[in-house]
Amino acid sequence: MCWLWATISLCITVSNALDRTVKGDTPQKAQLQIQSSGVIRLVVLVIIYILLFRAKFCDPLATILPLLFAQVSLKLIEFFRKDESEPTKKDGDTTP
């Protein structure tokens, strides 16, 4: 449920930043707003998890382990992803 909240707040933040950029703000300012919002969301999620763990509503290992696995999976996928900028080889020729 916490990740649903984080995703919805990210969508709202990006939408607001895009609207402000269209109205005349700089893209750098919009990027800074999105990045700072990400830090705030992370801090709020950590606080929520700490409160849940202290109230013994959920098991910390069962909650944290899937989150860590997702991050490791994303890093592995990024590492093994084929670079799109490299030219492909067909019959010994290189094509851009």
Secondary structure, 3 states (H helix, E strand, C coil): CHHHHHHHHHHHHHHHHHHHHHCCCCHHHHHHHHHHHHHHHHHHHHHHHHHHHHCCCCCHHHHHHHHHHHHHHHHHHHHHCCCCCCCEEECCEEEC
